[in-house]
Amino acid sequence: MCTWRGLFHNVAHGVTLDLEQDQPPAGVVVLKGTFTGNGLYRLFYSDSVHISVVTYGSNIVPITDNIPPESTELYVHEYRWDDKIIVGITINYGTRSSLFTIYFFKIEREYLKVSVTQKRKLVPNYISIPLDISIPLKSPIISFLENVSNSTLSNWYVVNIHDEVAKGSNNGPKIGNDRYFISPLLNVESYDGNGRPPMLVSQSTKIHIPHNREYIVICIGKNNAMQQKVKIPPIVNGIFTPFNIMEYSYDYSKSKLGSGLIDIQRLVIDISSQRVETPDIVLLANLKRGSWIYHQYAIAPIRHSGYMYSEVVNSDAKCFIYRIEPQEVVTHVEVFEHIRNVWQYVVVNVRKLGTNNKGEAGETKHIYKRIESENGRVYFDIKSVSFVLFYNMLYKIRVDENV
């Protein structure tokens, strides 16, 4: 590895992209995303102007060769985590086979050239890119396709995953060595602009939504091969009654585990975070219902739930809430936040393996109330006679209630 410094020579006329500025120059578009470890990602590109120089203030990011002519496509990637920065520049010389990406690790005013392998050791290979389905899409990463046989179904997909589709379209080329998820999916229902928008968070590369918004189909799991239908709990006769948003394929009556050695995977459901860093969790967040804000962390049926050791925590408060018992699985976790009184209730929904009860009859709800004490935040397990009172309060929310 070597350190690169210096200026460009014989650079084609164009704009300078200063990555220290919050806003890019006119004609340059920025897409923002996230990655594991509270990382922030930015992608800069343009269809109308040529990016000829990339800088941090007066400090120029070097390339071993001249930036190519204006006829080529140029993408600038920035990865930030902790106090570290990697800059990537992808150049497309006109065909998908002539794609070239170079990465630099920024150390103060120095730039250390790193390989793709070295970059992957520092930055996860998967980036989550938000998609707002309430506005027209323009992105080199995510493409929109109307269903040919059914015009009432809209489809969004990551271009990298659908190379065979991208080759026959104008949706843009592969733009580097990263893989992308469509997440969060913003404005999954109407939104008045107050508070955070309602959204669906997952590790999905394809989204299918009918125009009536009755459900959302996401593609998750290994090679994103599993299509999972997600339904937003409806409002019936003015009352919001939540249920599991996932349509499960598990048969719990046949899922009792044996006593042999098994590979147990730890699954942490963190109610203080609205990021999803595992394909096992699908989050529906920020639904405003009357005086309440509702969130649900649903466990997708990707792996046998009995082989996952599930814990529910609030990492911001360094607070443990629930840990499963033997032969037990968590199906979903619900969070109810009262807008006016600042109450918070957490409901952990569990099932026993080997039971044949279906629907809510086979499910146990553990309700926890957040309490602020002198020793910090704790979650109180409501098990007394007042359980029914709290249950009715949370599962019969009137949406016309004034905040």
Secondary structure, 3 states (H helix, E strand, C coil): CCEECCCCCCCCCCEEEECCCCCCCCCCEEEEEEECCCEEEEEEECCCCCEEEEEECCEECCCCCCCCCCCCEEEEEEEEECCEEEEEEEEECCCHHHEEEEEEEEECCEEEEECHHHHHHHCCCEEEEEEECCCCCCCCCEEEEECCCCCCEEEEEEHHHHHHHHCCCCCCCCCCCCEEEEEEEECCCCCCCCCCCCEEECCCCEEEEECCCCCEEEEECHHHCEEEEECCCCEECCEECCCCCECCCCCHHHCCCCCCCCCCEEEEEECCCCCCCCCCEEEEEEEEECCEEEEEEEECCCCCHHHEEEEEEECCCCEEEEECCCCEEEEEEEEEEECCCCCEEEEEEEEECCCCCCHHHHCEEEEEEEEEECCEEEEEEECCCCHHHHHHHHHCEECCCCC
